[in-house]
Amino acid sequence: MSKVKFEDLLNAGVHFGHLKRKWNPAMAPYIFEEKKGIHIIDLNKTIAHIDSASAALKQIAKSGKKVLFVATKKQAKDIIATKVSEINMPFVTERWSGGMLTNFQTTRKSIRKMTSIDKMQTDGTWNTLNKRERLFKTRQREKLEKNFGSIADMTRQPAAIFIVDIIKEHIALKEAKRLNIPTFAIVDTNSNPSLVDFPIPANDDASKSISIILDEICGSIKEGLTERKSAKDADAKAAADKKVAAEKKAAAPKEAPAKETPAGEAPATKAPATEEAKEEK
């Protein structure tokens, strides 16, 4: 059963699409009706697609891989930054730098440059710079932080990318498709859902709509991370128990093997003490 409720989506305005004249015909299967010149999205289909996307992202998180979130539009950037930070996933809320994925090595160089400036401030090198050099480095650090700070921990290409508004983030979408990275996105009635592997038909302009969908997506990723941690803890406990059992077995005293009696011979018995031996005692 779906966790997200129809009434909650309705109250958040998830069903409001764009004006009819701005629609993309590819969105026809997800449109319920037209009302006062505005297309209304079928929320039952929205729920089904949220569930499908959530299940897939949960498995990705459970496998220990990263999901990159992209939303540079004003209504979404703060929501993304807040909710995605809580699940420790990378995100881009400032301008998408062309080649961020397709030229990932260059992106990593920029992140390393930011790290090297941080190191200068701790190892004493910073004190050897003059005022002008410090100012230059400070401004360079601020620029790098703005563009790459939120993906500093992304040491390799993400296993999936989640986009809010594929029209605005068309460069990010193209790069992900080129690299065969699975794509997840909120698609409004002016978008082409066939460009996305896991489209979620919904209003991508209202902050309430974006927020309620991100709650479900981030919640599923969090579940995947929790299950991964539980599985790792269980494996670690099983390994520890196995090690203790092996150590106990190795430390246990070994019994001397019983001496075999040759066939046909009676087992030796201790001779009874004689009277002389008793007297000597």
N, C-alpha and C positions, 0 to 999 in steps of 0.2 A: 504493500500500500504506500502511496506517495506521502512524503512528509509535508510538502507544501500544499496549502489549502486554496481552493478556488476563490473563496471570499477574500483571503489575504491578498491574492494577486489582483483581484478586482478593486479592492480599496487602494492599492498602490498604483493603480492606473496602468498596469502592465498591458492591458488590452487596447490602449489607444495607439493607433498607427498614424501614418502621415496622411496628408490630403490625397484624395483620389487621383488627382492629376500628377502626383509625384510617385505613384506606385510603380513597383517592378512586377510585371506579369508572372515572374517566377514564384512570387509569394502567394499566388492565388490559392493554393491548397491550404494555406494557414489563415486565410481571411474569413471571418464569420459573416460579416455583413458591412454595408456602408451606411453611415449615419451622419446626416448633415454635411456631406462631402468628405467625411473622414472614414478611413477603413478601420474596422474593429477586428482585432486579432482573436482567433479562437483559443480561449484559455485552456480548454481541455487538451489541445495539441501542445500548448506551451508546457503544461504539466508533464505530459509524456516525454517531451524532449529534455526537460530539466532532469527528469529521473534517469534518462538514458545517458546524458552527459555526466551527471553526478556519479553514476555507477562506473563509468569508464575512468574518470579522474580519480576516483577512490582507489582503483586497482593500480593506477600509475603511481600514486603516492605510496601505496602499500609496498610497491616494488623498490622504493627508495629513490625514485627519479624526480626531477624537478619539472614544475609547470610554470611557464612564464606568462604573466598577466600584462596586457597592454591596454591602456586607456588614457589618452592625452586630452580628451575633451573636458571642459570645465566641470560639467555635472558629475563626471565619473572619477576624476583623478584622486580626489580626497578619499572617496569611498574605497577605491582600490588600495591606496596607500595604507589605510587603517586596517582593513579586513585581511589583506594578504600578508601584512607584516606579522599578524598574529599566528599565521601558520608557517612562517619562515620560508616563504616562496619568493622568487625574484619577480620584480615588476618594473614597468616603464610607464611613468606618468608625465614625463617631459617630452620634448621632441624626439621622435624616433630617428636615430642616426642611420642613414642608409648603409647597408652592409653589416648591421649589428649581428645578424645571424650568418649571412652568406660569407662574410669576411670576419669570422669570429676571432681569428688569431689577432687581428688588429684591435678588436675590442678588448681582448685580454691584455694587450700591450698598454692600452690606455688605463686599464684598471691597475696594472702593475706600477705604472707611473704614479698613480694616486697613492699607492701603498708606499712607494719609495719616498715620497714627500713626507708621509706620516713618519717614516723611519728616521728621516733627517731631524725631525723635531724631538726624537727620543734618544738618539745616539750622540748628540752634541754637535753634529754637523751644522745644524740650524744657526748656532751661535757664531759660526765662522763666516756666515754670509753678511754682506752689507745690506743696508736698509732697502735699496732698490731691488736687489735680488730676492729678498724676503717678500716684498710686495708682489713681485712677479710670480713667485712660487705660490703665494697665498691665493692670488686670483686664479692661477692655473688649477689649484686644488679645488677651489669652489666650483669652477666650471666642470671639472671632471666628476665631482660629487653630484652635481645637478643631473648630469647625463648618465652616469654609470654607477653611482653610489648604491642604488637599489638592486643592482645585479652583480655586485662585487663578489658575492659568494657563489656565483654561477660559473663553475670551473669548466663546464662542458656545455654543449648545445642542449637545450631543454628537450624533454621527452614529449611535451605538448605545449601549445600556446592558446591562451584564452583572450579573446578580443572583444572589446565593447565598441560597436560601430565599425564594421568592416569597410565602409566607404571612406571614413576619415583615416583609418589605419590600413589603407590598401597596400602600402609598401611592406609593412610587417607581414600581412597576409601572403603577399607574393613571395617573400623570402621563405616563409614557412612551407609554402606549397612546393617551392623549388627544391627544398631540402627534404621533402616528404615527412615533415613534422606534422603529426595530427593536429587539426585545428578545431577549436571550440569557440563559439561566438554568439553574442546577442544580436539577432538580425531583425531590423525593423521592416516595414512594408515597402520601403524604397530600396531594399537590398536584394541581392541574388543569393539565396540560401544554398544553391548548388555549389558555390565556391568553398563552402565550409563542410568539414566532415561531420561535425556535431552542431548543427544550427539550433538556436533557441529563439523561436519567434516571439518577440516582445518589444515593448517600447524602449528604445535605447537612448532616449533624450531626458526622461524624467529621473531624477535622482532616487526617488522612492522605488521606482521600478528596477533600476540597476541594483539598488541596495538589497532588495528582497531576494533577487536571483543570486547575487554574490553570497548572501547568507547561506543559501542552500549548497552552492558550489563549494565554498570554503568549509562548510560543515562536513561535507562528504570527504574532502581531502583530509581534514583533521581526523576523521574516523579511520581513514586508511593509514595515517601516520601512527595513530594509537594502536591499531591492530599489528602494525609492523613492530612497534616497540614491545608489545606483549609477546609476540612470537619470538623475538630475539631474546627477551628475558627468560622465556620458557626453555629455549634451546641452551642458554647459558646455564640455567639451573640443572637441566638434564646432564649436561657435560660435567658440571661440578659433582653431581651425585655419582656419575659413572667413575670419575677420578677417585672419589673417596672410597667407593666400593672396591676399586682395583688396589688402592693402597692398603685397605684392611685385609684383602686377600693375600697380598704380598707379605704383610707383617704377621699373619697367622702362623703358629708353629706347625712344622710338618711332622706327621706321625712316621715312626720308623717302620719300614716294611717288615712284615712277619716272616720269620725264617721257615723256608719250606723243608719238609721232611721227605727224604728220598722214599720212593715207592718201595713197599715191602718191609720197611723198618718201622719199629714202634717208636713213638716220640720219647725222647730221653726224660727220665724222671729223677728227681733228687733222692739219693739213697738215704735211708733213715739213719740217724746218728747211732753209733754203737755205744755199749755201756762204758768201754774204756774212754771214749771221747767225752762222754758225759762227766766221768770221774775227773779227767784232766781239767775240764772247765771248772 
